[in-house]
Amino acid sequence: MTQLVYVADPMCSWCYGFTPQLERLLESLPDAELELVMGGLRAYESKPMDEARKAEIRGHWKRVHELSGQPFGADATARADFVYDTEPACRAVVTMRAGAGPLAYAFFRATQDAFYRDGRDVTRDDVLADVAADIGVPREAFAEAFASDELKEATRQEFEIVQRWGINGFPTLLLVHDEELHLVASGYTDAATLRERIDQIRSRPPAAEH
C-alpha cells in the first residue's frame, strides 16, 4: 500500500492547479491511500483585501491557469468587503472527513471548483453547506457539525500540526515509508516527477539503527 499525506488548503490556487497532477499520480498508484491534512493558508484573516492585494492574487491565478490549464471563472474576491479567510473552507473539509470520510476528497475538490471555477464565496457557512449538499451530504447535518466547537478546535489543532512539521507552503505531498514521513513535493509538481520521487524514496535502504 502507498500511503500519501496531502497538506493543502481548498482556497490555495496552487493546490487547485496541482489537482490534475495529483490525480494522475493516484491513477498510477492503484494501491494508494490519500490522507488530507488542512494547512490553513490564510486562516483567521479578518481584514478585507485591498485592490492591490486582489490584483496580486489574480496574477497568481493567471499563472496557475497557464501552467495547469485549470479553469478560473467568476471572481468571488471582487466584492469590496471580501475577507480571504481560509479557516471555514478548511474546517469544512475536516468536518467532512470526520463525518463522511470517503467523501472528504470529493468535497475538497468540489470546494476548489466552487471557488475558482464558479466564483462562489466559500468563506461563507451557507455556501459550504450548499457544496456539501451538492455531493449528497445532508445540508443540516453538515451545518450542525461544521458550527461545533469540537470541529473548530480540531481544525485549529490540525493547523498547529502542520506548523510543527515545518510546512508553510502548499501543496505539500508526503509519503509514509518505513514508518516515517518523507517529502515528495513542496509546490506544484508534475505527476511523472512525483512518481519518480516516490520510487526513489522507496528504493532507499532502511535507515541504520543506532
Secondary structure, 3 states (H helix, E strand, C coil): CEEEEEEECCCCHHHHHHHHHHHHHHHHCCCEEEEEEECCCCCCCCCCCCHHHHHHHHHHHHHHHHHHCCCCCCCHHHCCCCCCCCHHHHHHHHHHHHHCHHHHHHHHHHHHHHHHHCCCCCCCHHHHHHHHHHCCCCHHHHHHHHCCHHHHHHHHHHHHHHHHCCCCCCCEEEEEECCEEEEEEECCCCHHHHHHHHHHHHHCCCCCCC
